[in-house]
Amino acid sequence: MRGGFQLVDHNLRVAMRFFGEATGGGIVREAEGLEIVYSGLDYGVFNMALLARPVVSERDLAAILATAGGFYHDRRSRWSFWLCEDLLDPGARRYSREIFNDAGMRSISHAPGMLAPALLPPARLLPEIECRAVADPESRAAFGGLTVSCFEIPLTVARAVYEPESAWLGAYRGYVGLVKGAAVSIVALVRAGGALGVYSLGTVPTHRHKGYGEALLRAAIIQERTALGTNASEEPLVLESTEAGYRLYRRLGFRDVTNFTVYLTR
């Protein structure tokens, strides 16, 4: 099995392709040491670039960044760069913030890349939740709607990305958590690179801090692994944590193995 940061990075790159394939107007492309994922929408966080190989120098990083910048300049789109810091050589890492600043990009988040061989048992009694796979117009609309309330994604962007049926035909598999028939939580799972990735875990504000997110995550993992077969339980879990979710993930058994800095054009 590859090192922890490599598992996290590879799974993330596969997961992010969802946004380049979801709308029907996007692009997924590898070029000059990077992977470009363009959603086709005027929304910088869903127009991405990610490293596709290690960076060997400051000049190498600047050249990769220039290639990505040229792609998005031609499309007049704001965009973001998801930087796995363990792919940088020491010099490039030391001056990475300066290099991105010179390219007109600012840091908007630092997301620990985390790995767990398996989830630890629950530390408390979890509430009941119905776990429903995204598989029809109703569940697609519910998933998109909850991204608006959970992550403040604009409604028009959420509908364009999450509601098309074609968006859900790849590796990105969504689940909606229902309580008394109402959608309260979402999570997406991506199996890639020898790991199961956890993405977009969120709960509406009125139901937070009650255990619904953890309950849905556990139920979704069981559904996903049951569909694949018994040996699936041997694969590790990976994710990129938000500040809000970090304590939960630590409690579930995740540990830091790398760090991602996300930069956005000014």
PyMOL commands that set and color helices and strands:
alter all, ss='L'
color gray80, all
select helices_A, chain A and resi 4-21+44-46+58-75+85-87+90-94+96-102+137-151+155-162+165-168+205-207+212-228+230-234+246-252
alter helices_A, ss='H'
color red, helices_A
select strands_A, chain A and resi 27-31+34-38+47-51+80-84+105-116+130-133+172-179+182-192+195-203+237-240+255-265
alter strands_A, ss='S'
color yellow, strands_A
deselect
rebuild
show_as cartoon
